[in-house]
Amino acid sequence: MEYKLFDEYITLQALLKELSIIHSGGAIKGFLANNVVLFNGEEEKRRGKKLRYGDVITIPSEELEITIVVPTQSEIEKHKKEVAERARVYAIVKKMNKDNKKKQKKHQTKESNKTKRKPVRFPGI
């Protein structure tokens, strides 16, 4: 299997999580304790090991070999567009949440100016 790396490096933990070999970042310690993971032919136990172009990760128990490769120029452009779009959407959602929070605060202050109801009290309690 080939993994196209769009950044300078990826950690072993992030790679295994992105490929759905592990379900969460916390599962890596148990995975490395119970499975042999080979980095360029040598056993690797560090979850933060930086993987770069040309590195080969082998997991014999899964019969899996992952080679880190350089993406093509068109794939890099596509990836940059996707990242930019995610950032644009994130900014819009953040602004909307901020505006909604302001509206809620204004609404709450208007209600607090009105007469407040006292909680119902039951006799003998």
N, C-alpha and C positions, 0 to 999 in steps of 0.2 A: 504494500500500500504506500502511496506517496502522499505526503502532507505538504501543502504549499504554504510557506512561511512568508507573511507580508510584513513582518517587523524584523528587527535585528536578531532577536532570539525569542524563544518560548521556553518556559520551564517545563520540566517533566510532568509536574502536577497539572499544569494548565493544558498540556497536550493530551494527557489521559482523560481529563475531564471533558475537553472539547470533542474528543472522539467517542465519548460515552462509554469508555472502558470502566471508569469509576463514576459514581453518581454525584459526589460532592468533593470539595477540596479536603474535607476532614477524613474521607475514606482512603486517602492515599497512604497514610501510615500503615494501616492494616493490609492494604494491597501489597505494598512493598515488603512487609514482613512475611506475607504468605505466598508471594510469587517471586520468581526470578525475573528481573528486568535487566537486559543487557544493553549497555551503551557502547556502540562501536566494538562489540564483542566482549566487553568486560562488565562484570556485575555492577549495577548501580543501585545504591540505597538512598541517595539524596533526592528528596522531592523537589528541591529548588534548583536542580542541575539545569544549567542553561543549554538549550539545544539550538544549534545553528545549521546553516545549509550544509548538506553532505553527511550529517550525522545519521546513524542508523540505530533505531531502537528495536530490540527484539524481545518478545514476550513468548517464551517457548510453551507455557501452559495454554496460551490462547492460540498458538500456532500463528502468530502475527509478527510481521516485520514492517516497521514504519521507516520510510526514508524521508528526510527533510529536504525539500527541493525548492528551487527558486521559481516563482510564478512567472508567466509570460507578461510582456508589457501590457497587453490588452486586459489580462486578469488584474494587474496592478491598478490600472485605470478604473476598472469596474469596482474594485474593492474601495478605492478612494471615494468614488461617487456614493457607494453605499454608506460609508462612514460619515460623509458629509450630510447625507440625508438623515441618518440617525441623529446626528448632532442638531440639525435643523428642527426635527420633530421634538427632540428633548427640550430645546429652548422654548418652543411653542407651548408644550405641556407645562413646563416650569412657570412660564408667564401666566398661563390660565389658572394654575393652582394658586399662584400669588394673588391674582385678582379676585378669585373666589374667596380666599381667606380674608381679604380686605372687606369684601361685601358681607361676609358672615359677621365680622367684627362690628360693622356699621349696623347691621340688623340686630345684633345682640344689644348694642348700646341703646337703640331706639326702644327695644322691649324693656330694658332695665329702667328707662325713664317712666314707663307706665307703672300703674300701681301693681305691686307684686302681690300675688296670692300667698297667703300663709298656708303652710302644710296642714292637712287635716289631722286633728288630734282626736284620739279616741279616749273617752273617759276611763279612768282607772288603770291606764297603762303608763 
